[in-house]
Amino acid sequence: PGTIDYTITVSNTGNQSLTGVVVSDTLPNGTIGTLSAVSESISANNVLDTNEVWTYTISYEVTQADIDKGADLVNTAVVTTNELPTPESDTAATPITQAPSLTINKTQTGGQKPVTTPGTIDYTITVSNTGNQSLTGVVVSDTLPNGTTGTLSAVSESISANNVLDTNEVWTYTISYEVTQADIDKGADLVNTAVVTTTELPTPESDTAATPIT
């Protein structure tokens, strides 16, 4: 999100002065914007003289919703005069580039490391939106060291509990694993894998946490 600035110029290209000049501007969100005061290049007489150029400026605040939508931001300016009542218009289109991105991080936050006896290992999973687009349909799954799919805690959303992974937001989950004697007897690292997909990023992203056994 940010600001887009526009300049509108209306030029009298005929041989007659133009009166009753009305310029309006429709912003990309469909609302009518408020133009700056006009700058008249020849004479500030409220008449668009022959060969004169009138200049206006206006700005638009791009929203996250605009970026999530992804369509070009189209601004349309229209002018009419008493002598030319049929509207003349021009548009300026600004493209949007969507760059969805995220990271997932799985860490051991409690329990033995390395493991020497049966007990509980605690993990934290964080999913961070590192792109410029809101992420929807977020699905996080966790495969425990014994190969089963674990049950994650309810998600904690750092910005807004709206079930949307907003830009710059971090979602946090926790989960635990009960280390068994069989795990210790096997002796292999206890590997926990977390995976995330979203509607905008359907290719799974994953991270693992490995706990050695002594």
Backbone hydrogen bonds, N-H to C=O, Kabsch-Sander energy under -0.5 kcal/mol:
donor,donor_aa,acceptor,acceptor_aa,energy
4,I,60,Y,-2.8
6,Y,58,I,-3.1
8,I,56,Y,-2.8
10,V,54,W,-2.7
12,N,52,E,-2.3
13,T,11,S,-0.9
18,L,48,L,-2.2
22,V,80,T,-2.8
24,S,78,V,-2.5
26,T,76,T,-3.3
27,L,25,D,-0.7
27,L,31,T,-2.9
30,G,27,L,-2.4
33,G,25,D,-2.9
33,G,31,T,-0.6
35,L,33,G,-0.7
36,S,57,T,-2.2
39,S,55,T,-2.0
40,E,38,V,-0.6
41,S,39,S,-0.5
41,S,53,V,-1.9
45,N,43,S,-2.4
48,L,18,L,-2.7
49,D,47,V,-1.5
51,N,12,N,-1.7
52,E,49,D,-2.1
54,W,10,V,-3.0
55,T,39,S,-2.0
56,Y,8,I,-2.9
58,I,6,Y,-1.8
60,Y,4,I,-2.5
62,V,2,G,-3.4
62,V,60,Y,-0.8
67,I,63,T,-1.7
68,D,64,Q,-2.8
69,K,65,A,-2.1
70,G,66,D,-2.2
73,L,94,T,-3.2
74,V,72,D,-0.8
75,N,73,L,-0.5
75,N,92,A,-2.6
76,T,26,T,-2.2
77,A,90,D,-2.9
78,V,24,S,-2.7
79,V,88,E,-2.6
80,T,22,V,-2.0
81,T,84,L,-1.6
82,N,19,T,-2.8
88,E,79,V,-2.2
90,D,77,A,-2.0
92,A,75,N,-2.4
94,T,73,L,-2.4
98,Q,96,I,-0.6
103,T,128,S,-2.0
105,N,126,T,-2.7
107,T,124,T,-2.4
109,T,107,T,-0.5
109,T,122,D,-2.5
110,G,122,D,-1.5
113,K,114,P,-0.7
115,V,212,P,-2.7
119,G,179,V,-0.6
121,I,177,Y,-2.8
122,D,110,G,-2.1
123,Y,175,I,-3.0
124,T,107,T,-2.5
125,I,173,Y,-2.7
126,T,105,N,-2.5
127,V,171,W,-2.6
128,S,103,T,-2.7
129,N,169,E,-2.4
130,T,101,S,-1.3
130,T,128,S,-0.9
131,G,101,S,-1.2
132,N,99,A,-1.2
135,L,165,L,-2.2
139,V,197,T,-2.7
141,S,195,V,-2.5
143,T,193,T,-3.3
144,L,142,D,-0.6
144,L,148,T,-2.9
147,G,144,L,-2.5
150,G,142,D,-2.8
150,G,148,T,-0.6
152,L,150,G,-0.7
153,S,174,T,-2.2
156,S,172,T,-1.9
157,E,155,V,-0.6
158,S,156,S,-0.5
158,S,170,V,-1.8
162,N,160,S,-2.2
165,L,135,L,-2.6
166,D,164,V,-1.5
168,N,129,N,-1.5
169,E,166,D,-2.1
171,W,127,V,-2.9
172,T,156,S,-1.9
173,Y,125,I,-2.8
175,I,123,Y,-1.8
177,Y,121,I,-2.5
179,V,119,G,-3.4
179,V,177,Y,-0.8
184,I,180,T,-1.6
185,D,181,Q,-2.9
186,K,182,A,-2.0
187,G,183,D,-2.0
190,L,211,T,-3.2
191,V,189,D,-0.9
192,N,190,L,-0.5
192,N,209,A,-2.5
193,T,143,T,-2.2
194,A,207,D,-2.8
195,V,141,S,-2.7
196,V,205,E,-2.6
197,T,139,V,-1.9
198,T,201,L,-1.7
199,T,136,T,-2.8
205,E,196,V,-2.3
207,D,194,A,-2.0
209,A,192,N,-2.4
211,T,190,L,-2.3
214,T,115,V,-2.8
